[in-house]
Structure formats: C-alpha cells, structure tokens
C-alpha cells in the first residue's frame, strides 16, 4: 500500500511538471486549395486540389468537403504524400529540415449560374483540425469548355493540362537535356527561340581548373563606414558530388552584415573567358570599413569532390581545395572639412524622425520618446546626437534596437525614458543629425521638428524611484518604511495555535517543494549520448521503411554530426576545425577511437553525404556500387560502440 502511495505521489508530481513546464511541440500546419480552371460555366468541370503541408510526418483523414448548392462532386482521389528535405548552414552549424505534403483532388461540376463560394475544406491531422480558405467564383450561364482560355497559371500555380502546356513542358525538357549534354553552355533553343540569357564574363582566373572560387566586389575604393558589397561564387565545369567549407573569410577591418548565406547551392550557366561553367552563389555580405588605410577581403576556401565529363562519359571523382583571391580595399578617411558637431558616424543616406504616444503625459510619471534613424547604409553605427533637453525633463534611461536588411537598408531606433517634473506645457526639442553622403562626397544635415506636449496632474504621483523590470519595462518602486515591532495586547492561546498551524504547513510545503525539485531535475536531465544515438537510429529505420533514400542520407549525416559532438564534449577533446570540416573533426577524435574508426567513418560520411545531397544520377550510381544496408549497418555499429564506451567512462 505504501509503495502504491509513493508511486501515486510521484505520478502526480510528473503530471504537475507536465502541465506547468512542458509545452507540447506543435507541428506547423498549412492547408490550401487551388482550382483549375478559374473560368467556368454551367455544366463545366473543374479540378479542386487540396494540399496539406507540415514540418513533421503526419496521418491525415480524408478532407470534409461540405455539400454546396451549385457544386456536384463527381470524383475524389487521394494524391498521396510527397516529402522534401533541406540543409541549411547558420553560423557554421548545419541543420536539416523536412516538409511533408498530402494532396487530395476533387473533380466537380457546376450546376448553377452566378456567384458561388467554394467553402472552407477541413482536414483532421493527428487530432488537429485545419481548413482551407474559401474561394469565390463567377459561374457563367453557358459552358465555357469550347471557348479559348488565356494560358495562365491557375490559382495556386498548378500547370495546365492542355496540349499547348504539354508541348511547352516537353520543349523545356528537351532543351535542358541538350544543355546538360553540351556541358552547360546553354543559350540555344532548338525550337527557334532563345533560352534564358547566359552571362559572358571576363575574369582573371585559370580556366584549366575543374572549379574555382571568385570574390566579386562592387568597389575597390570606399570611405570609412561606406558599404562594400562582396559576393562569393563557385564556378564548376563538371558535377560537384560533395562540398565542404574549409575556411570562411575572417573579414578583419570590416563591420560585417550578412545579405545572404545560401542554404543550398543553386547553379546557373555562365561563360567565363569563352569557357562554359556552372556557377552558384556561396555568400553575399555587406562590409563597412572601420578605419582608413587598406582593408583586405581575405580568402574563402572550399574543399569539393568534382567529377568532370569526358568524351567517354563521366570521369573519376577528384577532391580539390580552392580559395578565392585576397582583395585589397582602399579605405579613404572621412573629410574633416565641413564636419558638423552633430555627426555621429553615419555614412550613406538617412532620415530621422521622432515619435511620442499622445500629446499629453502625466507629471512625475515616465514616458517614452522614440528617435529613429533609417536609410541606405549601416545605421547600427549611429550614436544618439547631443540633445538639449529642457530643465524640467529628466532622462532616466536610453535603450536602442537596430536591424540591417538584405536590400542595404537599415534602421536604428532609440527609446529615451523621460520624466516631466511639473505640470504645464513643455517641448521635445529639435534634434540635429548629420551624415556623410559618399555619392555627394559631403556632409548632409537633417533636423526634426519640435513636439509640443502638455503635462497633466497624475492621479498616481511618483512615490519612489523607478525600478527596471526583467522585461525591459519600468515601474515605480514602493516607498520605504521603517519597520516597527508591535506586541499584541491579547496574545491568547488562539494566536499560538494559528501560528503553530501556519508554521507546520510551511514546513510540509517546503519538503514537498524540495521533493518536487528533485524529481523535476531528474526529468529534465539531458539524455545520454547512447539514448540520442538510439533515437536517431530509430528515426533512420523509419525513413528506410518509407523508401525515402535521399532523406536516409541526410539523417545518417545528422547521426555522424551527433556522434562527433558527443565524442568531443564527453572526452574533453577540442577540435580546432570548423564544425563543417567533418573529416578533420573525425581526425581530431581521441586516439582510441581514431585508430579504430577514423578511415571507415570518413568513408561512411562521404557515402551518405552523396546519398543525401548529390544529383539523382550520381545517387543511383552510388547505390549500385555500395549496398545501402551494409553502410547503414556499419554506421549503427560504430555509433553504438562509441556511445556505449563513452557512457562507461563518464
């Protein structure tokens, strides 16, 4: 009985923890409906396609298509699920994400002329109900089946099914095949037109190389603080089967803002010095030189496995490491002549504005004035210029936030917390601001307008100093009082008894709270590496059953990253390699693992990296050369052996 009581108490604590601290992870769900064609008449048929997308695997019940006057459902069909995976690299960390989409198709016929609304179609996904947005159509009195239609994409982007659309698709496929056979030269359309324009570039590079990295800068001379945009590209002749970022530029001497760091390479054709290449953007940054002199954009180094095309087909794969050239930027100092006192470091083109919520404030109570700088350039470097505040205003605190956008636009906003000490009218003074315009090569002055405010009597006068809260807000601290000890005149047995019960209850509650914290700490303890490895292996087995070979590769790569993270953290070793330099991180393993697993683990990682991210043709060839089951079996065995060994030694 006692044992059952303890189990019950523990389960109650677990439930309490679950309710208070554990929020269920909700999948991101999206349901939408498309219709084709959009122009219909009485008696015409149309397709309604319902697509449900989630970032997690799911099982969905068939949608509920409400009965609607004027619409007759002729046929329904489950279009099945499709899954796509994506790799993203953020701050040197590789992450994988997956999107699953379920399709349903309805063939409907319209039986009534006039405006008609296709209602929301609800779908139950693992107990969660989502719905599509309703769509409005105008049904013509007569059939439009025999009338020519404009060849536009239907609502939602589904392709047309007519013969013209099919011919265009076949033409595009033939063109792409011919371009691939020509080594990416492209540009010629066998049907008499021109394909997309292919850039012809003249670059100071060695075109005998299988691939090279090129840094494209928009200017080689700039003022201090002026934006310099750098785009790094990779140019290849053949197919890249594996790629590893060996070194990212340090960019010392610059303030750096990221415009784009691509999650996956998107190749397009280019002609370099009359040689056909395929190129993809690696990264794009906005750089702002910090001081006058010479600042150097250092090299971007890439290690890649490339397979070139020969007259007999695709040749042997080779691994190369290439770097972009170091590019010097001449940085000119900002001129001293005409430099105003209100200049605070802004270089570009900017605007300034002030904002106050309402025209009345309460005397003795805090209020906020927002001062915002925005424009073309790096507003993050702007400091708040000197402001001649009235004597009745007290500046209590100043906070700021800033953001840089991919377009080169940015802003910085200051929030100044003020207190007006007396009632009556007062002004937020004019604020003078200046910046250096590199295009005009001179300083430009801007000013705000004065803001007239009125301070009214406060129904809650300031009773103490302001106190800063954790959420960034401010409240008035309570006034301080001197404590006094008051002995009750009638200190009876009733008072003793009440005090005893209160003290006893406090002790009991303290013990329960301590027990709860102990159990909670056990529940929130991080799982062991072996538990994480087993969970990842279970997920891989699930993906294998679904026959999603590409996703098997990405999940296996994730397992290798997980294993190496555990090895280096639990063994106390520190890898000096970039987190993406996986082969070096394998070599940095402790000696007892390195001697036994290094070579095989590198082979397994390269295999699954190509399975997950190589083109379909390369993936199929690789699957024929090596059995997927054998590679998976070896990976599981190595992962469990290392994780189990680490578990015994910690």
VEXNU-223879 format. One record per residue (C-alpha): residue number from 1; y, x, z. Coordinates in steps of 0.25 Angstrom, whole numbers. Example, Ala and Ser with C-alpha at 12.3 -4.5 7.8 and 13.67 -1.06 7.14 Angstrom:
R;nr;v;u;w
R;1;-18;49;31
R;2;-4;55;29
***
This chain:
R;nr;v;u;w
R;1;0;0;0
R;2;9;11;4
R;3;6;18;-10
R;4;10;5;-17
R;5;23;4;-10
R;6;27;18;-13
R;7;23;16;-28
R;8;32;3;-28
R;9;44;10;-22
R;10;43;21;-32
R;11;42;12;-43
R;12;54;4;-38
R;13;62;17;-38
R;14;57;20;-52
R;15;62;7;-57
R;16;75;9;-50
R;17;77;22;-57
R;18;74;16;-70
R;19;84;5;-68
R;20;95;13;-63
R;21;94;26;-71
R;22;85;25;-83
R;23;91;18;-95
R;24;81;15;-106
R;25;83;23;-119
R;26;87;12;-129
R;27;84;15;-144
R;28;95;14;-153
R;29;92;1;-162
R;30;99;-4;-174
R;31;95;-15;-183
R;32;102;-19;-196
R;33;99;-28;-208
R;34;102;-26;-223
R;35;101;-36;-234
R;36;100;-34;-249
R;37;105;-39;-258
R;38;118;-44;-251
R;39;122;-53;-262
R;40;112;-65;-263
R;41;112;-79;-267
R;42;103;-92;-264
R;43;89;-88;-268
R;44;91;-73;-267
R;45;82;-64;-259
R;46;87;-52;-251
R;47;81;-41;-242
R;48;85;-40;-227
R;49;81;-27;-221
R;50;82;-25;-206
R;51;82;-11;-201
R;52;80;-7;-186
R;53;83;7;-182
R;54;81;14;-169
R;55;81;29;-164
R;56;67;26;-158
R;57;54;21;-162
R;58;52;6;-161
R;59;44;-6;-164
R;60;51;-18;-169
R;61;47;-32;-170
R;62;50;-39;-183
R;63;65;-44;-184
R;64;69;-58;-181
R;65;76;-64;-194
R;66;82;-77;-189
R;67;80;-89;-198
R;68;93;-91;-206
R;69;97;-102;-215
R;70;98;-98;-230
R;71;89;-86;-228
R;72;74;-87;-231
R;73;65;-75;-227
R;74;55;-72;-238
R;75;48;-59;-233
R;76;49;-50;-221
R;77;44;-35;-221
R;78;43;-24;-211
R;79;49;-12;-217
R;80;43;-2;-207
R;81;49;9;-199
R;82;56;22;-204
R;83;59;34;-195
R;84;69;45;-197
R;85;71;58;-189
R;86;84;66;-188
R;87;86;80;-182
R;88;100;83;-176
R;89;105;96;-171
R;90;116;95;-160
R;91;122;107;-153
R;92;109;115;-156
R;93;100;104;-151
R;94;90;98;-161
R;95;87;83;-159
R;96;79;73;-167
R;97;81;58;-168
R;98;73;47;-175
R;99;77;34;-181
R;100;67;23;-184
R;101;70;11;-193
R;102;62;-2;-194
R;103;64;-10;-207
R;104;62;-25;-210
R;105;64;-32;-223
R;106;66;-47;-226
R;107;66;-54;-239
R;108;75;-66;-238
R;109;80;-77;-248
R;110;94;-84;-247
R;111;93;-99;-248
R;112;107;-104;-245
R;113;121;-100;-251
R;114;133;-96;-243
R;115;136;-86;-232
R;116;123;-83;-224
R;117;121;-73;-212
R;118;108;-65;-210
R;119;107;-66;-195
R;120;104;-54;-186
R;121;89;-50;-186
R;122;84;-46;-173
R;123;73;-35;-171
R;124;65;-33;-158
R;125;63;-18;-156
R;126;55;-14;-144
R;127;61;-25;-136
R;128;75;-23;-140
R;129;81;-33;-150
R;130;91;-28;-161
R;131;97;-36;-172
R;132;104;-34;-186
R;133;118;-38;-189
R;134;119;-52;-196
R;135;123;-51;-211
R;136;131;-61;-219
R;137;129;-64;-234
R;138;134;-74;-244
R;139;123;-81;-252
R;140;127;-85;-266
R;141;123;-99;-271
R;142;115;-93;-282
R;143;105;-82;-283
R;144;111;-68;-286
R;145;97;-62;-290
R;146;101;-61;-304
R;147;115;-56;-303
R;148;118;-41;-303
R;149;121;-35;-290
R;150;130;-23;-286
R;151;121;-11;-284
R;152;126;-8;-270
R;153;118;-5;-257
R;154;114;-17;-249
R;155;119;-19;-235
R;156;113;-8;-227
R;157;110;1;-238
R;158;97;-3;-244
R;159;95;1;-258
R;160;94;-10;-269
R;161;80;-13;-275
R;162;84;-16;-289
R;163;80;-7;-301
R;164;94;-1;-302
R;165;93;4;-288
R;166;79;9;-290
R;167;83;17;-302
R;168;94;24;-295
R;169;85;28;-284
R;170;75;33;-294
R;171;86;41;-301
R;172;91;47;-288
R;173;77;51;-284
R;174;74;58;-298
R;175;88;65;-296
R;176;84;70;-282
R;177;71;75;-287
R;178;77;82;-299
R;179;88;89;-289
R;180;77;94;-280
R;181;69;100;-292
R;182;82;107;-296
R;183;83;113;-283
R;184;95;104;-278
R;185;104;107;-290
R;186;106;92;-292
R;187;118;86;-299
R;188;111;81;-312
R;189;108;67;-313
R;190;97;64;-324
R;191;101;50;-326
R;192;115;55;-331
R;193;124;55;-319
R;194;128;66;-309
R;195;121;67;-295
R;196;130;70;-283
R;197;140;81;-285
R;198;134;95;-281
R;199;144;105;-275
R;200;145;118;-282
R;201;149;129;-272
R;202;152;144;-274
R;203;149;151;-261
R;204;148;165;-257
R;205;133;165;-254
R;206;120;171;-258
R;207;113;160;-267
R;208;100;168;-267
R;209;97;163;-253
R;210;88;151;-250
R;211;99;146;-241
R;212;112;150;-235
R;213;122;144;-224
R;214;136;143;-229
R;215;148;140;-220
R;216;159;132;-227
R;217;173;133;-220
R;218;185;125;-225
R;219;195;136;-222
R;220;195;151;-218
R;221;209;151;-212
R;222;213;142;-201
R;223;223;141;-190
R;224;219;141;-175
R;225;213;127;-172
R;226;213;123;-187
R;227;200;117;-191
R;228;190;125;-200
R;229;178;117;-205
R;230;165;124;-207
R;231;153;118;-214
R;232;139;126;-214
R;233;130;123;-225
R;234;116;127;-228
R;235;112;129;-243
R;236;98;130;-247
R;237;90;132;-261
R;238;77;126;-256
R;239;71;118;-245
R;240;74;120;-230
R;241;62;118;-222
R;242;67;122;-208
R;243;81;126;-203
R;244;85;132;-190
R;245;100;134;-186
R;246;99;149;-181
R;247;114;150;-177
R;248;125;141;-177
R;249;139;147;-178
R;250;146;151;-165
R;251;160;148;-171
R;252;167;156;-161
R;253;182;156;-162
R;254;182;141;-166
R;255;183;128;-159
R;256;171;120;-166
R;257;169;105;-169
R;258;157;100;-176
R;259;159;92;-188
R;260;144;91;-192
R;261;131;97;-188
R;262;121;91;-197
R;263;108;85;-190
R;264;100;87;-203
R;265;103;95;-216
R;266;108;86;-227
R;267;106;94;-240
R;268;114;92;-253
R;269;115;100;-266
R;270;125;111;-269
R;271;127;122;-279
R;272;131;136;-274
R;273;135;147;-283
R;274;127;139;-294
R;275;114;138;-286
R;276;109;125;-281
R;277;108;123;-266
R;278;106;112;-256
R;279;115;112;-244
R;280;117;105;-231
R;281;128;105;-220
R;282;124;112;-207
R;283;136;110;-199
R;284;151;107;-200
R;285;161;112;-190
R;286;176;111;-187
R;287;181;124;-182
R;288;194;127;-175
R;289;198;142;-174
R;290;202;145;-160
R;291;211;157;-162
R;292;218;165;-173
R;293;210;176;-179
R;294;197;176;-187
R;295;186;166;-182
R;296;173;167;-188
R;297;163;155;-192
R;298;150;162;-189
R;299;137;160;-196
R;300;128;148;-196
R;301;113;153;-196
R;302;102;145;-201
R;303;87;148;-202
R;304;79;140;-212
R;305;66;139;-219
R;306;68;137;-234
R;307;58;134;-246
R;308;64;137;-259
R;309;60;131;-272
R;310;53;139;-283
R;311;48;137;-297
R;312;34;134;-291
R;313;39;124;-280
R;314;44;127;-266
R;315;42;141;-261
R;316;39;147;-248
R;317;48;144;-236
R;318;56;155;-230
R;319;65;156;-218
R;320;79;161;-219
R;321;91;163;-209
R;322;104;162;-215
R;323;118;162;-210
R;324;132;157;-215
R;325;143;168;-216
R;326;153;170;-205
R;327;166;164;-210
R;328;180;170;-204
R;329;191;160;-202
R;330;205;166;-201
R;331;212;159;-190
R;332;227;159;-190
R;333;235;157;-177
R;334;244;145;-175
R;335;258;148;-178
R;336;268;150;-166
R;337;280;146;-174
R;338;283;131;-172
R;339;272;129;-162
R;340;277;118;-153
R;341;275;117;-138
R;342;266;104;-139
R;343;256;112;-148
R;344;242;111;-141
R;345;233;117;-150
R;346;230;106;-161
R;347;228;111;-175
R;348;227;101;-186
R;349;234;87;-188
R;350;234;78;-176
R;351;241;65;-170
R;352;244;62;-155
R;353;244;48;-148
R;354;245;43;-134
R;355;240;30;-128
R;356;241;23;-115
R;357;233;10;-112
R;358;244;0;-110
R;359;259;1;-107
R;360;258;-1;-92
R;361;252;7;-81
R;362;251;6;-66
R;363;260;15;-58
R;364;251;24;-49
R;365;239;22;-58
R;366;233;31;-68
R;367;234;28;-83
R;368;230;36;-95
R;369;237;41;-107
R;370;229;45;-119
R;371;234;56;-129
R;372;226;58;-141
R;373;227;69;-152
R;374;219;67;-165
R;375;219;72;-179
R;376;213;83;-188
R;377;209;96;-181
R;378;204;99;-167
R;379;210;90;-157
R;380;201;96;-146
R;381;211;108;-145
R;382;223;99;-142
R;383;229;100;-128
R;384;238;90;-122
R;385;252;94;-124
R;386;262;94;-113
R;387;267;80;-109
R;388;280;77;-102
R;389;275;66;-92
R;390;285;58;-84
R;391;286;62;-69
R;392;281;48;-65
R;393;268;51;-73
R;394;257;60;-66
R;395;246;66;-75
R;396;233;65;-67
R;397;222;69;-77
R;398;220;72;-92
R;399;207;70;-100
R;400;204;73;-115
R;401;194;70;-125
R;402;193;75;-139
R;403;184;74;-152
R;404;182;80;-165
R;405;177;72;-177
R;406;170;77;-190
R;407;182;74;-198
R;408;190;85;-191
R;409;198;74;-184
R;410;198;75;-168
R;411;206;70;-156
R;412;209;74;-142
R;413;213;63;-132
R;414;219;66;-118
R;415;219;55;-107
R;416;230;58;-97
R;417;229;51;-84
R;418;243;47;-79
R;419;249;40;-66
R;420;263;34;-67
R;421;268;35;-53
R;422;279;24;-53
R;423;281;10;-60
R;424;290;8;-72
R;425;291;13;-86
R;426;287;27;-90
R;427;283;35;-103
R;428;272;43;-108
R;429;280;54;-115
R;430;279;58;-129
R;431;268;69;-131
R;432;271;80;-141
R;433;260;86;-148
R;434;259;97;-159
R;435;248;103;-168
R;436;247;113;-179
R;437;244;108;-193
R;438;237;119;-201
R;439;240;112;-214
R;440;255;111;-212
R;441;254;125;-204
R;442;264;120;-193
R;443;264;112;-180
R;444;266;97;-180
R;445;271;89;-168
R;446;267;75;-164
R;447;272;66;-153
R;448;268;54;-146
R;449;277;42;-143
R;450;282;39;-128
R;451;274;28;-122
R;452;282;19;-112
R;453;273;14;-101
R;454;276;5;-88
R;455;270;8;-74
R;456;268;-5;-66
R;457;264;-7;-52
R;458;250;-5;-49
R;459;242;-15;-41
R;460;233;-3;-36
R;461;242;8;-32
R;462;237;22;-32
R;463;231;24;-19
R;464;225;39;-20
R;465;223;50;-30
R;466;216;48;-43
R;467;201;51;-44
R;468;193;55;-56
R;469;181;48;-59
R;470;168;53;-66
R;471;170;44;-78
R;472;184;50;-80
R;473;192;39;-74
R;474;201;39;-63
R;475;203;31;-50
R;476;211;31;-38
R;477;205;37;-26
R;478;205;29;-13
R;479;215;33;-3
R;480;210;42;8
R;481;210;36;23
R;482;207;43;36
R;483;194;39;42
R;484;194;32;56
R;485;183;30;65
R;486;183;16;71
R;487;173;13;82
R;488;169;-2;83
R;489;173;-9;95
R;490;160;-17;95
R;491;149;-7;92
R;492;138;-16;94
R;493;122;-15;92
R;494;125;-23;79
R;495;133;-12;73
R;496;122;-2;78
R;497;111;-10;71
R;498;119;-11;58
R;499;121;4;58
R;500;107;7;60
R;501;102;-2;49
R;502;112;4;39
R;503;108;18;43
R;504;93;15;41
R;505;96;8;28
R;506;104;20;23
R;507;92;30;27
R;508;82;21;20
R;509;91;20;7
R;510;93;36;8
R;511;77;38;8
R;512;75;28;-3
R;513;86;35;-12
R;514;81;49;-10
R;515;67;44;-14
R;516;73;37;-26
R;517;80;50;-30
R;518;67;58;-28
R;519;59;48;-37
R;520;71;48;-47
R;521;71;63;-48
R;522;56;63;-51
R;523;58;52;-62
R;524;70;60;-69
R;525;63;73;-68
R;526;62;79;-82
R;527;49;78;-89
R;528;41;91;-90
R;529;40;99;-104
R;530;26;95;-105
R;531;30;80;-103
R;532;40;81;-114
R;533;31;88;-123
R;534;20;78;-122
R;535;31;67;-124
R;536;35;74;-137
R;537;21;75;-142
R;538;18;61;-139
R;539;30;57;-148
R;540;25;67;-159
R;541;12;60;-159
R;542;19;46;-160
R;543;27;51;-172
R;544;14;57;-179
R;545;7;43;-178
R;546;19;37;-185
R;547;17;47;-197
R;548;32;51;-196
R;549;29;66;-199
R;550;43;70;-200
R;551;46;65;-186
R;552;34;72;-181
R;553;40;85;-186
R;554;53;82;-179
R;555;46;78;-166
R;556;38;91;-166
R;557;50;99;-168
R;558;56;92;-155
R;559;44;96;-148
R;560;46;110;-151
R;561;60;110;-146
R;562;56;103;-133
R;563;45;113;-131
R;564;54;125;-133
R;565;65;119;-124
R;566;55;117;-113
R;567;50;131;-115
R;568;63;138;-113
R;569;68;129;-102
R;570;56;130;-93
R;571;52;144;-96
R;572;66;149;-93
R;573;68;156;-107
R;574;81;155;-114
R;575;81;155;-129
R;576;93;161;-136
R;577;90;154;-149
R;578;98;142;-154
R;579;90;129;-150
R;580;87;126;-165
R;581;81;140;-167
R;582;68;136;-163
R;583;60;148;-168
R;584;68;157;-159
R;585;66;147;-147
R;586;51;148;-149
R;587;52;163;-149
R;588;60;163;-136
R;589;49;155;-129
R;590;43;163;-117
R;591;33;173;-121
R;592;20;166;-116
R;593;24;154;-126
R;594;29;163;-137
R;595;17;171;-139
R;596;8;159;-139
R;597;16;149;-147
R;598;28;155;-154
R;599;23;156;-168
R;600;15;143;-168
R;601;27;135;-162
R;602;36;141;-173
R;603;27;136;-184
R;604;25;122;-178
R;605;40;121;-176
R;606;43;125;-191
R;607;32;115;-195
R;608;37;103;-188
R;609;52;106;-191
R;610;48;105;-206
R;611;40;93;-204
R;612;51;86;-197
R;613;63;91;-206
R;614;58;97;-219
R;615;59;89;-232
R;616;47;79;-235
R;617;41;88;-246
R;618;41;100;-236
R;619;35;92;-225
R;620;24;87;-234
R;621;20;101;-238
R;622;20;106;-224
R;623;11;95;-219
R;624;1;99;-230
R;625;1;113;-225
R;626;0;111;-210
R;627;-6;99;-203
R;628;3;92;-194
R;629;-7;89;-184
R;630;-10;104;-181
R;631;5;107;-180
R;632;7;96;-170
R;633;-6;99;-162
R;634;-1;114;-160
R;635;13;109;-156
R;636;8;100;-146
R;637;-2;110;-140
R;638;9;121;-139
R;639;19;111;-133
R;640;10;106;-122
R;641;5;120;-119
R;642;19;126;-117
R;643;24;114;-110
R;644;12;114;-101
R;645;13;128;-98
R;646;28;127;-94
R;647;24;115;-85
R;648;15;124;-77
R;649;25;135;-76
R;650;37;127;-71
***
